[in-house]
Amino acid sequence: MKQCITVEQLEELKSDDKVCKLNTLMGHNWMIPREEMSDMTWNKILKDTAEYCTIGKMIEILENSTNGNQFYSFTVGKNVETYVVTFFDGEYKETHFRGKSLCDALWEAVKVTLNTKFANERRNRDESYE
């Protein structure tokens, strides 16, 4: 069973800032800005981040995101050959994320959660400058 995401999946974030945010959510921080890192250092961080983004870590991120974020609860299930992660919001709306493996389905949900957190933080930062 696949236990962690791949570097290719991590690159789906299309933003160094989002990779940094994911690391922060997983409890890892580095003090060197991306601009000051060599490509070799950055590639090592991507590899380490992907390997550390396990099923357990992704569940932890999703559990933490239900507190005060867009989702209130989530479930994980399997339909024949597809894993499904389902989020429920406060208005009983369901959002489904599917993958051939549990890891892939969780990653789809984490990406949306990460994008939402990133957008909310950016919006809050922009509003504080007004």
Secondary structure, DSSP 8 states (H G I E B T S, - for coil): ---B--HHHHGGG--HHHHHHHHHHTT---SS-GGGS-HHHHHHHHHHHHHH-BHHHHHHHHHHHTTTSS-SEEEEEEETTEEEEEEE-TTS-EEEEEESSHHHHHHHHHHHHHHHHHHHHHHHHHHHT-
